[in-house]
Amino acid sequence: MERVQYEEWQLTSLFEVEPEHPFPEDPWPYGEVIYSVSQHGLNLRGAIHPVYRDVHLTLDFAGHTVYELRSMDLDRIEYVEDPKGESLRLVLSDRDHIVLRIKPTIRLAHEVSGTA
């Protein structure tokens, strides 16, 4: 199985932070990377393991988890730059994806299309 394709600089640019590497002995793309950002009481944490195609997102507010996504076998990650700014599209399947924006504020949109 091929790893999820993205460049580490794309996530660093989107989150505007350097990632954490919980297992530094595992070089990218073989190790998990974690990005964390806080805005206006919202805390977003995104963990991605490119080789295993796993992603784990949590969005907390005031110490309470308000959204959590755990996906194994992620289809792909698409980095998008458009007039609205940067976003990340986590494609879970042909019909199901998450769009994540950090700037100007954190925004998660879960989009599901109709049947084929």
Backbone torsions as a table, in degrees:
resi	resn	phi	psi	omega
1	MET	NA	134.9	-179.1
2	GLU	-80.9	144.9	179.9
3	ARG	-68.6	161.5	174.4
4	VAL	-66.2	129.7	-176.2
5	GLN	-91.3	119.9	170.7
6	TYR	-166.2	163.5	177.2
7	GLU	-103.9	137.3	-176.9
8	GLU	-57.9	-32.5	-179.7
9	TRP	-63.5	-28.5	-179.4
10	GLN	-64.7	-43.8	179.3
11	LEU	-72.2	-37.3	176.9
12	THR	-62.6	-39.6	177.6
13	SER	-66.2	-44.2	-179.1
14	LEU	-64.1	-50.6	-176.7
15	PHE	-80.3	-20.2	-177.2
16	GLU	58.3	34.0	173.8
17	VAL	-143.2	155.4	173.0
18	GLU	-78.0	143.2	-178.6
19	PRO	-75.2	156.3	169.1
20	GLU	-86.8	144.8	175.9
21	HIS	-120.6	93.7	-175.9
22	PRO	-59.8	-26.6	178.9
23	PHE	-126.3	78.9	-174.3
24	PRO	-60.8	-18.3	177.9
25	GLU	-73.1	-14.9	177.2
26	ASP	-97.2	104.7	-176.6
27	PRO	-69.5	153.6	175.2
28	TRP	-63.1	136.6	7.7
29	PRO	-95.7	16.7	-174.8
30	TYR	-85.3	-18.8	-179.8
31	GLY	-103.3	160.5	176.8
32	GLU	-73.2	144.0	173.6
33	VAL	-123.4	143.2	-177.3
34	ILE	-127.0	129.9	177.0
35	TYR	-116.5	135.1	179.3
36	SER	-133.5	139.6	178.4
37	VAL	-147.1	146.0	178.6
38	SER	-126.7	137.6	176.9
39	GLN	-148.8	126.5	171.8
40	HIS	48.5	42.3	178.7
41	GLY	86.7	-9.8	176.3
42	LEU	-91.3	135.5	176.8
43	ASN	-121.5	119.5	179.5
44	LEU	-111.3	132.1	177.6
45	ARG	-129.5	127.3	178.6
46	GLY	-125.1	122.8	177.9
47	ALA	-115.3	129.8	-178.8
48	ILE	-130.6	134.4	175.1
49	HIS	-119.9	94.1	-171.7
50	PRO	-56.6	-41.0	-175.6
51	VAL	-70.1	-38.9	180.0
52	TYR	-86.9	-6.1	176.7
53	ARG	64.6	33.2	-179.2
54	ASP	-103.1	144.1	173.7
55	VAL	-139.5	141.4	178.2
56	HIS	-136.2	114.9	177.5
57	LEU	-113.3	138.1	170.6
58	THR	-133.3	139.5	175.9
59	LEU	-123.6	118.1	-178.5
60	ASP	-114.0	149.2	172.9
61	PHE	-137.5	126.3	179.1
62	ALA	52.1	39.8	177.0
63	GLY	81.5	4.6	-179.4
64	HIS	-117.7	133.7	177.0
65	THR	-73.9	123.0	178.8
66	VAL	-106.5	-16.4	177.3
67	TYR	-154.2	138.8	176.2
68	GLU	-144.1	136.0	176.6
69	LEU	-129.0	127.5	171.2
70	ARG	-124.6	116.5	-179.3
71	SER	-127.4	126.7	172.6
72	MET	-103.0	146.0	178.6
73	ASP	63.9	47.6	175.3
74	LEU	-56.4	136.0	-178.3
75	ASP	-69.3	-53.1	179.4
76	ARG	-168.5	165.5	174.8
77	ILE	-118.9	131.9	177.6
78	GLU	-120.4	122.6	175.4
79	TYR	-91.5	128.0	-175.3
80	VAL	-124.2	130.8	170.0
81	GLU	-117.0	122.0	179.7
82	ASP	-141.8	-179.0	-178.6
83	PRO	-57.8	-23.5	177.8
84	LYS	-79.1	-15.7	-178.2
85	GLY	122.0	-157.6	-178.8
86	GLU	-90.4	146.6	172.0
87	SER	-148.9	163.3	177.6
88	LEU	-123.1	129.4	178.7
89	ARG	-109.8	113.1	177.6
90	LEU	-95.2	106.8	-176.3
91	VAL	-89.4	111.6	-179.1
92	LEU	-85.1	-35.2	177.8
93	SER	-160.4	-179.3	178.7
94	ASP	-60.9	-25.9	-176.2
95	ARG	-106.9	-12.4	-165.9
96	ASP	-129.9	121.5	177.4
97	HIS	-150.8	161.2	179.2
98	ILE	-116.3	132.5	174.4
99	VAL	-110.0	126.4	-177.1
100	LEU	-118.8	126.4	172.5
101	ARG	-122.4	146.9	178.3
102	ILE	-110.3	-37.1	-176.5
103	LYS	-112.2	138.8	3.3
104	PRO	-77.7	-21.5	174.6
105	THR	-137.8	160.6	179.2
106	ILE	-64.6	130.7	178.0
107	ARG	-143.2	126.7	174.2
108	LEU	-117.0	127.3	177.4
109	ALA	-126.0	121.4	177.2
110	HIS	-98.6	116.5	-175.4
111	GLU	-116.6	128.9	178.8
112	VAL	-127.9	126.7	179.7
113	SER	-91.6	168.7	179.5
114	GLY	-69.0	177.1	-179.8
115	THR	-68.9	156.2	-177.6
116	ALA	-73.1	NA	NA
